[in-house]
Amino acid sequence: MRNLSKTNDVLGTTNRGNVAPSGLCTLCRADCAGKCETWLSSLKGRAMLYPRDFGIVTAGSGNTEHVGVSYDALRIQGYNYGAYAVAAGRTTNPDDCLFTNVNLETAFGSGLKARLPLMTGALGSTFIAAKYWDSFAIGCALAGLPIVIGENVVGVDRAAVIENGKITAAPELDRRIDGYLRYFDGYGAVIVQLNVEDARNGVAEYVADKYGDKVVVELKWGQGAKNIGGEIEVKSLDYALFLKKRGYLVDPDPQDPAVVEAFNNGAVKGFARHSRLGYTDLPGNDAVREAFAANVAYLRSLGFRNISLKTGAYGMEALALSLRCATDAGLDLLTIDGAGGGTGMSPWNMMETWGVPSILLHAKAAEYAALLASRGHRVVDLSFAGGLAREDHIFKALALGAPYVKLVCMGRAVMIPGFLGSNIEGALNPARREAVSGNWDSLPKTVTDIGRTPEELFAAYATVKEKVGAAEMANIPYGAVAICTLADKLGAGLQQLLAGARKFAVTSIDRRDIASANRETERETGVPFITDVQDEVARGVLLG
């Protein structure tokens, strides 16, 4: 498996906490002073693709042991001849077959496209999503990436006005949609999730009336982090009472006199707000399919042109059901989130122990999608999610799910540059520290080792400035610049991997571009073992 050491001497990175397979810390802090690979990539960009201190070092891979089934047990193939999917107007001359010419644009659904095959996870009612939204939204819009506004944003907004199931004001939801659309240039999408409470509160009707087909609406069936509804923690008794009045389950009950007394005495320090489980009144998958089709038909009657579905790390029946429902309904995208990623508040031991791990879920999704296609169905476009953070993850997930997977969904990895940029902006501009949710009084050494001004610190600063203009840079959060910097690194790394596989468009990637590094991974994913790939062809070369 990939080395999960806290330090990587070759890249000069260090993790603050325990290291997840994604390379991120299991607990990622918004105030972190660095410096994991994603954190440092948000400043240095594509320079992080290479070993540090070039000219006085040599570097060799420490990733020689491959045990168990994971994305790290997939190897990326390289080829020594050919050039496929070269752009029109270019030749297969080596002068044209440069990795920088690899086309990373992807399209999904009906008329939707992205500059990179990358989208965010759902950033919903967790307070961290609200605090850093400007960075997330503006950064993703400038980078041409779809962003997902998660569930319950209206329900937890104290300024939202909901009367008899009809929203008359939703300022936080408006802020999130408008923040993205301000810089949207046709690449990407703003996706608004709906769960049980959102449906009851009339979120779909409000969004349809105000934004029409500028917004994609997403039905929420689950996620990889937990097998119950969304949760947040609140510290205020008054806010907990407000949420209960708005229809949420709040635990412990803020109206229970014993709980109130315990809160006032300091024994209860917070309240968890929970969302409801869906489809509790349906006895089987046939009933679910009928209800889902009716739900989609209703959304289309409201005027939504683009509709997606998000499902979680459930078992094989649920996976097949989501694929069949999304395909039959002609949805634009199905995001399949494996265990155990997560961006918000999930019960820790639940997140650690429940659900189907990402690679197993994704491999089965590809198998089931092929089965549907063999019966003549036009399979819904897919996005794979769950513990993915690097450019090699993007390549492997796209290849594993080819040709059905069009995007890779990342949660925490896309949030880290938002945190980092906001901390830098607050340290350099104390008057804006509160507005940008900065956590630093001054720049730590991990940052000053790179630079002391935004122009020095962010490798993509000049690129963003060229895109929006010098005057508009005053309105661009540093967190958004950091997201563009990370996107540049991920994009360049993906271009290099694709060029090595002789694929000059990301849309041409297929399962022949990966191999299994152990027999167990071969058995579970259907991806051939690495030395079996092309073995017959090789024997023909020798004996022919």
Buried (B, 14 or more C-beta within 10 A) or exposed (E): BBBEEBEBEBBBBBBBBEBBBBBBBBEBEBEBBBBBBBBBBBBBBBBBBEBBEEEEEEEEEEEEEBEEBBBBBBBBBEBEEEBBBBEEEBEEEEEBBEBEBBBBBBEBBEEBBBBBBBBBBBBBBBBBBBBBBBBBBBBBBBBBBBBBBBBBBBBBBEEBEBEEEEBEBBEBBBBBBEBBBEBBEEBBBBBBBBBBBBBBBBBBBBBBEBBEEBBBBBBBBBBBBBBBBBBBBBEEBEBBBBBBEBEBBBBBBBEEEEBBEBBEEEEBEEBBBBBBEBEEEBEEBEEBBEBBEEBBEEBBEEEBBBBBBBBBBBEBEBBBBBBBBBBBBEBBBBBBBBBBBBBBBBBEEBBEEBBBBBBBBBBBBBBBBEEBBEEEBEBBBBBBBBBBBBBBBBBBBBBBBBBBBBBBBBBBBBBBBBBBBBBBBBBBBEEBBEEBBBBBEEBBEBBEEBBEEBEEBBBBBEBBBEBBEEEEBEEBBBBBBBBBBBBBBBBBBBBBBBBBBBBBBBBBBEBBBBBBBBEBBBEBBBBBBBEEBBEEEEEEEEEE
